[in-house]
Amino acid sequence: MKRAKHGSIRELFAKNLKRLRLKKDMSQEELAEASELHRTYVSSVERGERNISLDNVEKLANALDSDVRLFFDTDNDSIDESSS
């Protein structure tokens, strides 16, 4: 499989997770509480250190009131233009 120019899918997910969290003006701690995940886990996911499960992807999307697809979007404008 060819690797995308943005790096690994984990790096893309991490970058988009952080962008979405900051757009919602949430701290990592607030996101962790809303998603029922541990704060250090959310932090390590945002740094691209974790291979996150689909269940946890869904929890984060729900906590951010966002579409799961935005985590994997290579077009940053989609995140910037999505509803707050």
C-alpha positions, 0 to 999 in steps of 0.5 A, a space after each residue: 500500500 502506498 503511504 500518503 504524503 501526510 505520513 501515517 494514518 495514525 499521524 493524520 488521525 492525531 493531527 485532526 483529533 487535535 484540530 477538532 478538539 481545539 476548534 471545540 475549545 476543549 482541553 485534553 482533560 475535558 475531551 477525556 471526560 466527555 469520551 470516558 477515556 483516560 486523559 493520558 490515553 487521549 494525550 498519547 493518541 493526539 501525539 500519534 503514539 497509540 493505535 486507537 480502536 474503532 470503539 475509541 474513535 467513535 467515543 472521541 467523535 461523539 464527545 466532539 460532536 463530529 463526523 468520524 470521517 473528519 479524523 481521516 480527512 486530508 483536506 484540513 479545510 473540511 475541519 475548519 469549515 465543519 460546524 462548531 
